[in-house]
Structure formats: structure tokens, C-alpha cells
Amino acid sequence: MSRNDSRGRNRGTGERASVKRRNPNGTRSIGLGTVAVVVVIVVAAMVGALAWLSRPNPYEPQANFNSNGGTGQPIDGIKCATSEQLLFHIHAHLDIFANGRKVRVPSQIGIPGKCIYWLHTHDSSGIIHVESPVQRTYTLGDFFDIWGAPLSRNKVLSFDVSRSEPLRVYVDGKLYKGDPRKVPIKEHEEIALVIGKMKGKPPASYEFPPGD
């Protein structure tokens, strides 16, 4: 056999092997393994994107905070009644600011559906309604416990409190230096929780609707 015949035969074998790796249109085929990897990456990216979009917004907390709020059982000695109790009826206002942004106080705190706690909200104005069959001093800690939300020197709602992001509590515009949980809720009081920096001064009062 001549050298030319040997080269031609080898070249023909190589061409046939190359044809096996190509589609009829001349392009290389993609292996099933590569397709599976691409599909897994795309699905993982979609799941991650959906998780990111559906994450809770810390500035828009829910009335039943992280499903920890009251569902009808007594909390801090405060019952969930089947109707409003108006023997002791006052209103206060709560503002929450975190990192210069206002945090919405949601409606229906303390109203799980089948009953209504003596401390609750009806709308997202920040007005705390105290409607109780007994006259006693209720505190901001009582309200947050019914909400199911953290309130301490270390954490407020979803916000961590630290030396660089401190918590300051104001009552009618004046700095309150005690335990934030022990702030008494009084008639037409303005309570402001400020976490971290804030633009301007905290509110010193609130204009309640007529009759409130």
C-alpha cells in the first residue's frame, strides 16, 4: 500500500468520525448533559428571583407579624373580645422610622377576625385604639406583643439595633430614656421609634380625626 493510500484512508476515517459529531446541517450537536446543566441553571435562577421578589418588605410589615401575633388567646392579660369594650377608650399614635424611612404600621393589628383585642388598629394611620373593659395603664410592649413583633433594645420589628444603628424613643417629641416596652400609652400621645438615622426632627404631636 502506498503512503498516499494510507493517508487517504486515515483522512477518510477522520472525516467519518467528524461527521458523527455533526448534525446533518453541518453544525455540532449539543450533548444531553450540557442541556441538563443549562436547564438546572435557568431553573435555579428563576427560583432565586422569585424568592427575592417575594421576600417580606421590612418597611411594610404585616398585622400578624411573621405569624407570631395574637390569634385569640389572652396576651399580657389582654383578652380578645367578641365586641368592642368601651369603658376605657383612648387613642394614641405610633410612628416608626428606620434608616430615614417611615415604616408602615399596618391595619388590623389585634383583630384576627373572630375577635378584637383591647389594643388594636383599624387602619394604617398608626393610631392605636385602646378599648378596654377595665381602666389600667397599657404599654407599648403590650401592643407589640399582640402584634407579635419584637420590641427591645436589640431589635425592633425586622431591624437590628446596634451602636451604629441605635434606637431612640420619643414621646411627644421628647427623648424617652427608659425601656421602650414600658412606654405608657396615654390619650392623644405621640410615640416615635427611630432606628438609625432620621431626616429632621421626630414628630412631637399628631392631629387626630375629630371625635378620636
C-alpha positions in Angstrom: 0.0 0.0 0.0 1.3 3.4 -0.9 1.8 6.3 1.5 -0.8 8.2 -0.3 -3.4 5.4 0.0 -2.6 5.2 3.8 -3.1 9.0 4.2 -6.3 8.9 2.2 -7.7 6.0 4.2 -6.8 7.8 7.5 -8.3 11.0 6.2 -11.5 9.2 5.3 -11.8 7.7 8.7 -11.3 11.1 10.4 -13.9 12.6 8.2 -16.4 9.9 9.0 -15.7 10.4 12.7 -16.2 14.1 12.3 -19.5 13.6 10.6 -20.7 11.6 13.5 -20.2 14.6 15.8 -22.1 16.9 13.5 -25.8 17.4 12.6 -26.9 17.0 9.0 -26.7 20.8 8.6 -23.1 20.8 9.4 -23.3 22.2 13.0 -22.1 20.4 16.0 -24.7 18.7 18.2 -25.1 19.6 21.9 -24.9 16.8 24.3 -27.9 16.0 26.6 -25.6 16.6 29.6 -25.0 20.1 28.6 -28.7 20.8 28.0 -29.5 19.4 31.5 -26.9 21.7 33.1 -28.3 24.7 31.3 -31.9 23.8 32.4 -30.8 23.4 36.0 -29.0 26.8 36.0 -32.1 28.5 34.5 -34.5 26.9 37.0 -32.2 27.8 39.9 -32.0 31.4 38.7 -35.8 31.6 38.4 -36.4 30.2 41.8 -33.9 32.6 43.3 -35.5 35.6 41.5 -39.0 34.6 42.8 -37.6 34.2 46.3 -36.0 37.6 46.2 -39.2 39.2 44.8 -41.5 37.5 47.4 -39.3 38.3 50.4 -41.0 40.4 53.2 -40.6 44.1 53.0 -39.4 45.3 56.4 -41.0 48.7 55.8 -44.4 47.1 55.1 -44.8 44.6 58.0 -47.9 42.5 58.3 -50.6 42.9 61.0 -49.8 39.4 62.3 -46.0 39.8 62.3 -44.3 36.7 61.0 -47.4 34.8 62.1 -46.5 35.5 65.7 -49.3 37.8 66.6 -52.4 37.1 68.7 -54.9 34.7 67.3 -57.5 34.9 70.1 -55.6 33.8 73.2 -55.1 36.3 76.1 -51.8 38.2 75.8 -50.3 40.0 78.7 -53.6 39.7 80.4 -55.3 41.4 77.5 -58.3 39.4 76.1 -59.6 39.2 72.6 -63.4 40.0 73.0 -66.2 39.3 70.6 -67.1 43.0 70.6 -65.5 46.4 71.4 -65.2 47.3 75.1 -65.6 51.0 75.6 -65.5 51.5 79.3 -61.9 52.8 78.9 -61.5 54.2 75.4 -58.4 56.3 74.4 -56.3 56.8 71.3 -52.5 57.2 70.8 -50.4 57.5 67.7 -47.3 55.5 66.8 -44.6 56.4 64.2 -41.7 54.1 63.3 -38.7 55.3 61.3 -35.8 53.1 60.2 -32.7 54.3 58.3 -34.5 57.6 57.4 -37.6 55.8 56.0 -41.0 55.5 57.5 -42.3 52.1 58.4 -46.0 51.5 57.9 -48.0 50.5 61.0 -50.5 48.1 59.4 -54.2 48.0 59.9 -56.0 45.1 61.7 -53.3 44.6 64.4 -55.1 42.8 67.2 -58.1 41.9 65.0 -57.5 38.3 64.0 -61.0 38.0 62.6 -63.1 36.3 65.1 -62.5 38.7 68.0 -60.8 42.1 68.8 -58.1 42.7 71.4 -58.4 45.6 73.7 -55.4 47.1 71.9 -55.7 47.2 68.1 -55.5 49.3 64.9 -58.3 49.8 62.4 -56.3 51.3 59.6 -52.7 52.1 58.7 -52.7 55.6 60.1 -50.7 54.5 63.1 -53.5 55.2 65.6 -53.5 52.7 68.5 -57.0 52.1 69.8 -57.4 51.2 73.5 -60.9 49.9 74.0 -60.9 48.1 77.3 -63.5 46.9 79.9 -61.1 48.0 82.7 -59.1 51.2 83.2 -55.4 50.4 83.5 -52.1 51.5 82.1 -51.3 49.7 78.9 -47.8 49.9 77.4 -46.1 49.8 74.0 -44.8 46.4 74.9 -48.4 45.1 75.3 -49.2 46.4 71.8 -46.1 44.9 70.2 -46.9 41.5 71.9 -50.3 41.5 70.4 -48.7 42.4 67.1 -46.3 39.5 67.6 -43.4 41.9 66.7 -40.0 42.3 68.5 -39.5 45.4 70.6 -36.3 45.6 72.6 -33.1 47.5 72.9 -31.6 45.0 70.4 -34.4 44.6 67.8 -37.5 46.4 66.6 -39.6 44.5 64.0 -37.1 43.2 61.4 -34.5 45.9 62.2 -31.4 45.1 64.4 -30.4 47.8 66.9 -26.7 48.4 67.4 -24.3 51.1 68.4 -24.1 52.2 64.8 -27.9 51.9 64.3 -29.3 52.9 67.7 -32.9 53.0 68.8 -34.2 56.3 70.1 -37.7 56.6 71.6 -39.6 59.9 71.7 -42.8 60.7 73.5 -44.5 63.9 72.3 -41.2 64.9 70.8 -39.2 64.4 74.0 -36.5 61.7 74.3 -37.6 58.7 76.4 -34.6 57.0 78.1 -36.3 54.0 79.6 -37.2 50.6 78.3 -39.2 51.0 75.1 -41.5 48.3 76.1 -42.6 50.3 79.2 -43.7 53.4 77.3 -47.2 54.0 78.7 -50.0 54.5 76.1 -51.9 57.7 77.0 -54.6 59.7 75.4 -53.5 61.5 72.3 -49.9 60.7 72.9 -47.4 60.7 70.0 -44.9 57.9 70.2 -42.0 57.7 67.8 -39.5 54.9 67.4 -36.4 56.0 65.4 -33.9 53.3 64.4 -30.6 54.6 62.9 -30.5 58.0 61.2 -33.6 60.2 60.6 -34.2 63.2 58.4 -35.3 66.2 60.5 -36.9 66.0 63.9 -39.2 63.3 65.2 -42.9 64.3 65.3 -44.0 65.9 68.6 -47.7 65.6 68.0 -50.4 64.1 65.8 -53.6 65.6 64.5 -56.3 63.0 65.4 -59.5 62.9 63.4 -62.4 64.8 65.0 -64.0 62.6 67.7 -61.0 60.5 68.3 
